[in-house]
Amino acid sequence: MRIFSSNGYFVGKNLRFNAKAVYLKTGKFYSGLLVILLVSAVLIAAVPQRMQAQDGTIADTNIRLYTLQGNMSLQTHAYSTTRVAGFREPLGMLASMNLNYSLLGFRSGMSVRYSTENSQFRQSMNRVSFRAGWRWIDVAAGDVNPTFNRFSLRGLNVRGGEVQLSPGSFSTHFVFGRVNKKVDAFGDADFRTLSYERWLYGTRLRFGSESRSHFGLGVVYAIDRDDELVPSAQSGDNFAFAGRIPVPEENLTISPDFRLMMFGNRVEMRAENTVSVFTRDTRSEALDLSEAGIPDFVSGLYRVRTSTRANFATLINTRFNFNPLTLAVGFERVQPGFRSLGLRNIKDDDQSLSIQPQLMLLSGRLGISSSLRFGRDNLLNQRVSTLYRNDMAVNVQAQLSPELSLAGGYNVLINSARNTGTADDDTLLNYPEQTIISHNFSLQPSYTWVASSSTHSFSVSAMYQALNIDIDRIDRDLNSSFFTTSFSYNLSVFSGFSLNGGVNYAGGSSPGSDFSVTGLTVGLGHAFFDRKVNVNLNGGLSQNTTESDFGDQTLRQSQRQLNGNASAIYRPARQSTIRLTARTVSNTQIQGTGMGFQEFEVRIIIDQRF
């Protein structure tokens, strides 16, 4: 049997690819791949296994002499398809290595990646940090990620230093460093986002234990260094790009927070609040505050300008725990225009109220929970439209017997957009009001029993959704509905054999269109050699049909898809894995326009952790 034709093409049923072109394209990969693997293997082999994770510390500190963790991975694939354009190259390889190591408190990491596809060679070694602790003193330098408050400092990578002092119930937290580096335009390209060098300084005081009742106060100051940015050569003629040149900003946040535990921890109240003074442009004119009776030292701490605005954000949560009833109430409000340079992003002009009761009965065998959420934007009625969000849900879980359980729920989501008084005088701004109501019903019974040498499980799931859409000035029907159900069976034998199967159906209707999807899945697996080798086979058959109305005609589309998956996993050692996977897809157009296709892929992955 001839596998390759005379012109170098792989010959299969409706499947082919040019093996000669692939060999020429990937041939340059092997030299670089071998160098990476050999160097990595030498480095890892040079460190004994007992040295790769040292548990002891130096003296009374938490500093370890050294640690080394990471993984190496090598994967190859062969892919073929009858589609005009494939999703990946016919042959390819990917080698990667990730290292995390520390020496006397200094921590760093390295990531190396080499691919025969578009990414080629990449390496990253940009994070370097030092952390050490002694009794109630903790010091960090390099790349740190401090968290003060939900609205003041959270989720930023600060390249600088961090100090935490925690003697007893009192704690002090200091942080300083660079948040952003200066980014100028790159030659004539106008797609690069420009930014100033931004520095951040912060401190937080806390009285009381973090896990108990406490009071905290945090102050964060961030400012952009006003160094002129180098624009693109095209910015002079490109008005759109010129409008994207940023201006230096400045921000000061003051954030009090507290947590109160009362009545034997049955009542908990916690709040996070932030007052933000934000200057959009530090080049704007400074204001004289002496006429307002504000002391001069205030201007020395923060220069108020014409582009300076003050706003606040607050979050309050209260939880009551009186067994068997639990009640959680939360309120969050972020004022319009609220900005904090200690956050990457935040949604302003938003308010929400949540109420979540939960009741546990019959020794926990019956649980009833509910959730009520009410939200809106346009808090100061400055926009022409206000969005209201109301979400109400009820869920019930019951353990009817040791084998039989039942879960069900109902949820209604109401989103409505209403015009404000500012739009009444101008018909051009009087947008049509709209309301979207979604009703969702769900039911999931399941039955599980354990035999002498196996476990059996049956489960059924059903869900129905009705969507009602009402838009002013639109008379046609926009409502739709959706229904889905599934049945599954699982068998697990203690010897390592497993069998599963299931059927599913989904259908829906909307104005001018109906669809249905039916499917069947089956799978089996077995574990060999004390579960060091696991083999799994899975297959599925599905068919979807769509009917759409076009005038007086009805267009019908129908497709059938057959797919199969096979995998074998071998673990020669605790931290070593060899995985072989194969998948195939055959898609057939039964009715209507369109083309069928076939896909086949084999992948080998070797992974070593250390």
Secondary structure, 3 states (H helix, E strand, C coil): CCCECCCCEECECCECCEHHHHHHHHCCHHHHHHHHHHHHHHHHHCCCHHHCECCCCCCCECCCCEEEEEEEEEEEEEEEECCCCCCCCCEEEEEEEEEEEEECCEEEEEEEEEECCCCCEEEECCCEEEEEEECCEEEEEEEECCCCECCCECCCCEEEEEEEECCCCEEEEEEEEEEECCECCCCCCCCCCCECCEEEEEEEEEECCCCCCEEEEEEEEEEECCCCCCCCCCCCCCHHHHCCCCCCCEEEEEEEEEEEEECCCCEEEEEEEEEEEEECCCCCCECCCHHHCCCHHHHHHCCCECCEEEEEEEEEEEEEEECCEEEEEEEEEECCCCCCCCCCCCCCCEEEEEEEEEEEECCCCEEEEEEEEEEEECCCCCCCEEEEEEEEEEEEEEECCCCEEEEEEEEEEEEEEEECHHHCCCHHHCCCCEEEEEEEEEEEEEEEEECCCEEEEEEEEEEEEEEEEEECCCCCCCCEEEEEEEEEEEEEECCCEEEEEEEEEEEEEECCEEEEEEEEEEEEEEEECCCCEEEEEEEEEEEEEEEEEECCEEEEEEEEEEEEEEEEEEEEECCEEEEEEEEEEEEEEEECCCCCEEEEEEEEEEEEEC
